[in-house]
């Protein structure tokens, strides 16, 4: 196990001052799994004020006996190291916070208050070695891929009900199973999750959503009875059959859509939209069997999504984006049937910046429906049309000169010739963008005075052809990009 010099130096300094110090918690778990810890935690029998005296470059601004020591490390993960005094906790009346936190005398007292065995190991750094202190068989559970509460699981979950979601989160992220007694304790205490703040629930939910196996995490929440207290609207789709266009029930379809979104590494917003996009189907369903209908489920679903995300205290910008994805996930597009103006309206409603995510949601929706291809030809063709209608048009408006300038230089009246001159100038600029400067273009207009009517007409027709060629070439390149004809 590679322990950074910054950590060794802090422990060595505490030891020199006569205090015990150990690496503890999740970083020990990660080291044993062969992974680089996201952060480092140290526990010690030194009191906070003693720690501050030893490390003047530190701060202590909490009630949990944790002092943050600032290092000069270039590694962002090692710039701030938290050192916490051994502690023990009294009753958790509100199921969220200990009524009182007290200093503990031993490492064993400190480790026994932690949530799961894999997080309750410590590492003693010796001269050239490190010794794992494992009082609750965390290494065995790590090897067997098991999430097990420290001591009595009923007591652990009564202390902090969020630990039930954390169990699911760790099982999801690591692809572990939850030990039977721990699982039973979650099922019996699931209702306690209602005592937890929405912000803390949201944060655990997002860690599950952003894992490699979020579909398994959501299903675990359902089986353990937690989902109905967190997002009951998702569970409403369980067992609700669809119609001839779907082979899975509403709930399973949503999970499979989420699974695909995770496999493709789509971002957080797309993953949530994949889980929520059909959330209203159980509420709007009419009829049974292959001809059942779900009219306006995207509109009702968008409203439900907004309310759920608001309830879970999501940032407003995320709420608006995810709601928009759900609202427009049912867009219709068939090659040759839908006009470019219809696509422009879709882009205007959704926002060009959200179109890629909307198409990703559509792919997840398709795979979740049981079809073999996520991106058929018509979806690639739509991407081509979206880019086409979103490109700046090749137009005389691009020029740094306008019709009034042409009229003034040539001393002519407003009429067709003004547009013809601008067309000639546009062909110049397309062949050499550096020419798109007002003074340069004015000189080109001056040159046109010397041309005969015949020469001018030939030049204008040539310019038209060059502009058409540029437009055609740009269109061909866009088509090639999406493999469409």
N, C-alpha and C positions, 0 to 999 in steps of 0.2 A: 504494500500500500504506500503510495507516494503522498507524503504529508508535506505541505508547503513550509518553507523556511519561516514565513511570518507566523504561522501557527505554532511551530516548534519554539520560536523565540518567546512568544507570549507565555507558553506553558513553562518554559525554562525560567523565565523571569519570576513567575508566581512561585515556582518551586524554591528558588533561591531565597525568596522572602518568607519561606516556611509554610507555604500553603499547598494544598493538593489541587490539582487541576486535570481535567479530562476533556477530550473531544467527545461530543455527545449528540445523540439524536439522528436526524435524517442523514447527516453527512457520513456517519459511521455506516449506516445502511447502504448508502450509495458507494462508499469505498469497497464494502464487501461484495457489492454487485459488479465491481469493476468499472464504475462510472465516476465521472468528475462531479463532485458535489456542487450544487447551485450556490450554497452558502455554507459557512462554517460556524459552529456554535461550541462554546467552551463552558463547562460548569466547574465551580470551585467552592471551597469552603471559606474563601475570603469574602468579607462583607463588601457591599457596593462602595462605601467610602474608602475602604482599604484598597479596593481595586483602583479607584480614582487617584489615590495617593501614589500608587505604584506606576500608573499610566496617566500622567498629567494631560496628555493629548487624548482626552476622552470626554464623553458626556453621559449624564444619567438623568433621564427625563420620564420615568415611568414608575409604576407601582409594583413591578414584577421582579425587582432586584436585578435588572439587566443593565449593565454598563456597556456602552459601545466604544470600543477602542479604535482610534484612527491610526492606520499604518501608512507608510509611504510606498506601498506596493503599487506596481504598474498594472497589476491584474485587478479589474473592476470588482471581482468576487472577493478580493482580499483587502480592499481599501477600508472596510468597516467590519470589525469582528465583534460579535456580541458575547459578552462574558456574563453568565448568570450565577448568582450564589445558589448553593444547594437550597431547595425549598420544598415545602409540603403545603398542601392546601386543605382547608376545612370544607364544610358542607357547601353544596351548590344549590341554594334555594331557588334561584331563577333558571336552573338548568343551562346556564350560559357562563356565569362567572363565579369563582369561589367567593364565599362570604368573607374569607380572610386568607391571606397568604402569609405563611410563617417561615422563618429560617429552619432548614433541616440540618441535622448534625452529620448525616452520612450520605454517601453517594447512593446507597441502596434506597433510602427514603425518597431521594429525588427521582430515581428511575421508576420507582413503584407507582408514581402519580401519572406517568405518561400513558398515551393512548393504546398503542399496539406494540407487540413484542419486537417487531422489526425496527421500531423507532425508539426502543428502550435499551439500547446497547451503548456502552461507553468504550473509549479507547484511551488506554494509559500509554503515554509516550515515554519510553525509557531511553537510555543512551543511544543505542543503535537499533532498537527494536520497538515494536508497539504491541501491547497486550490488549486483546478484546475482553471486556468485562461484560458477560452475558448472563444476567441473573434470571431471565425469563424464557430461555431457549429461543431467542430471536434468530440466531444463526440457523437453527434447525427449521424454523418456519420460513426463513428466507430461502433455504435450500428446497423446501417442499412447496414453495410458492403459496404460502398461506397467510392470510390476514387474521390475527388472533388478538383479542383484547388482553391487556395486561391485567392479571388478577381476575376479579369478578366483572364480566362484561356489563351486567345490569348496573353496577356501581359506576363504571366508567361512562356509560351513556347517560346516567342520571346526573353526573357531574357536568357534562357538556354534551347536549343532544346533537350538536353538529358533528360529533365524532362518528355518528352513524353514516352520514354522508361522506365523511372522510374515509371510512372503511370501503365504501363503494368506489370512491375516487382512487384509492391505492390499488384496489383489486382491478380496476379498469386500466389504469396507467401501466401497471406491471403485468397485467394479464394473469393475476393470481385468483385464488378462490378464497371465500370467507369461511373460516372454521365454523363448525356446526353450532356450538354453544353461542358464539359471537353472533351468528346469523339469527338464531332464535331470540336472542336478546334484542336485536334490532327490530324484528317483527313485532315483538310485544311492546316495544317502547317507541315505535315509529311516530305515534301521535305527538311525542315530545318535540319533534322538529318544528312544530308550530310556535314554540317558545323562542326560536332563534330569529335574529334579525334578517330581514330580506337581503341586505347587502352581503352577509356572510353566506347565505344560501346561494345567492347569485354567483359568488366567487367560486364556490365548490362546483356548482353546475357548469360553469365555464371551463374549469379544469377537466371535467369529464368530457365536455363537448370537444375540447381541443386535443384530446388524447387520440391514440391510434385506433382505439376500439370504442368510440362513443356509443354506438348502438348497443353494445353489451352493457355499458354503464347504465343507460336508460332502462333497459330491460331488468337489470338488477334492482334499480330503484323501484320498479313496478312490483317485482316479485317479493321484495322485502316490505312492501306496504308504504314506502316513503313517497312515491310519485304522487299519490292522491292527495298528499298534504303540501306538495311543492308546486306541481303543474297538473292539476286534475284534468284539465282540458285534453291533455295528450292521452290519458288513460280512457277517456270517453270513446276513443276509436278502437279500443281493444275488442276484437270479435265482431266488429261492424262490417258486414260484407259489402262489397262494391258492386260493379256491374260487369258487362261483357268486356270492357276495356281493361279490367284489372283481374289478376289471379290471386291477389292477397287482400286481406282485410285492411281497413284504414290504418290501424296501428302498425301492423307488420310492414305495410308499404312505406310508411314514414320512417321506420327504423332502417329499412333497406336503402332508402334515399339518403339518409344520414350516413350509412355505412359507405356508400359509394363516394359521397362528398369527402369523407375522411381518407379513403383510399387514394383519392386524387389530390389530397393535400389542399383542398379548397379552404378558403379562410373561414374564420369564426362566424361571420354574418351569413355566409352561404350555408354553413352547417346548420345553424339555427333555423334558417328559412326552410331548409330541406326537412327538418323535423316538424316545422309548424305549417308548411304550405297547404296541407289538407285538413287542418285542425278543426275546421267548421263542418266537415262532411257529415258527421253524426247528427248535427243539429239541423241540417237542411235536407237531409235524405228524404226522398219520396219513393215509396214502392219498394219492392224486394225483387231479387233475381237479376237476370241479365239486363233488364230494362230499367233498373233503378236510376233515379236522377239525383243530381246534387247541384241544382241551379243556384248560382250566385255564391257558391262556397268560397270563391276567392275574395269576394267583397266582405262577406261576413267574417272570413278567416283573417283578413287584414285588420278588422276592428278588434277581433279577439287577440291577435298577436300584439297589437298596440297596448291593450289593457294588461296582458300578461307581463310584457316587458316593463311596462310602467310600474306594475306591482312589484317586480323584482329589482326595481331601482336601476335599470340600465341607463346609460347616458342617452340623452335625447337624440343625438345624431345617429346612434346605432338603432334606436327604436324606429326612427323615420326610415332608415335604409332597409331594415329587415321587413318592416311593414309594407314598404313599396315592392319589395321582391315577392312577398306573398300575394299582394294585390294583383300583380301583373304576370304571375307565373303561368297563367292559362292562355297567354297570347296565341292567336291563330296565325299560322304561316304555311302556305303551300306555294311552291315555285309556279309562277305564271298566274296565280289567283289573287295574290295580295299586291296591291300597287305600292310604288315607292312612297307615295304620299301617306299611306297607312303606316309604313315603317317609320316615316318621319314623325308621325303622331306618337307612335310607341316610344321612340327615342326621346321625344319631348316630355312625355308623361313619366318615364322611368328615369331619365337623365342619362346622357351619354356615358358619364363616369360609372354608372351602375349596370350598363348593358352586359358587360362581360360576366358579371356575377349572376345576372338574370339568366343568361345562356347556360352557365354552370348549373344553376338550380334546375333548369329544364332538363339537362343531361341526367342529373341525379334523380329527378322525377321519373324519367323514362326507364332507367335501370331499376328503380324501385317498383315499377309496374310489371317487371318481368320480361321486358323486351331485350333482345341481345345486343343492340347497338345504342350507345349513348348519343352519338353525334351522326345522325344520318345525313344524306346529301342535302336535304332541305334545310337542316340547321346550319350547315356550312354555307349554303347559298344565302341564308338570312344574314350571316356574319358579313358576307360580301356586300349585300345591299346596305347593311348598317354602315359599313365603312364608306361605301359609295356616297350615300346621302349625307354623311357627316363630313366629307371632305370639303374644303373651301372650293367653291366653283371657280373654274377658269373663266375669268371675266375681266372686262376693261376696268372694273372697280379696283383691281389689284394695282393699277398704274398710279404713279406719283404725279400724274397730270390728269386734268379733266377736260370736259367739253368746252368749258368757258375759256380755258387756256388756248385750245385749238382755234376757237372763233377769233380770239384776240390776235393770235400770231398770223393766221391766214387772212384775216380781215374778211370773213365770210359770215353769212347769216346762219342761224340754227337750221339744221336739215340733215338728210341722210349722210352727206359727206363727212360730217363731224364724227359719226359713228364709224365710218369706213377708215378714217385716219387713226382713230383709237384702236381699231382692229389691227392695222398695220403695226402700230407701236407695240401692241400686245405680243405680236409674233416676234418682234425684236427682243422683247424682255424674256420670252419663253426660251429663246435660243441662247440668251446671255443675260441672266438675272442682274448682273452688275450694271446693266444699262438702265435699270429702274430708278433713275434719279431725275428730279425735275429739270435741271439744267441740261442734262444729256438728252432727254426726250424733247425738250424745246428745240434743240439744234436739229434733231431728226425731223421735226415738223417743218422747220425752215427749209430743209433739203427738198421736202415734198413740193415746194412752190415751183421748183424748176422742172417738174415732170409734166409731160403732155397728158391729156385726158386718157389716151390709150395706155400709156405707161403706168399711170396711176391705177387704172382698172385692173391691169395685169398684176400689179403689185398687191392690190387688195385681194384678188382671187387667190393668189399664192399664199397670202397671210391666212386667209380663211382655211385653206387646205392644211397648212402647218398647224393651226390651232386644233383642227379636227384630228389630225394625226397624234398630237400630244394627248388629247382627251382619250382617244382610242387606246394608246399605249398605256396610259395610267389605268384605264379600266381593265386591260388585259393583265397588267401586273397585279391588280387587286384580285382578279379572278384566280390567277395562278396561286396566290397566297392561300386561298381557301379551297383549292382543287375543285373549282366549278367551271362549267362551260357556258 
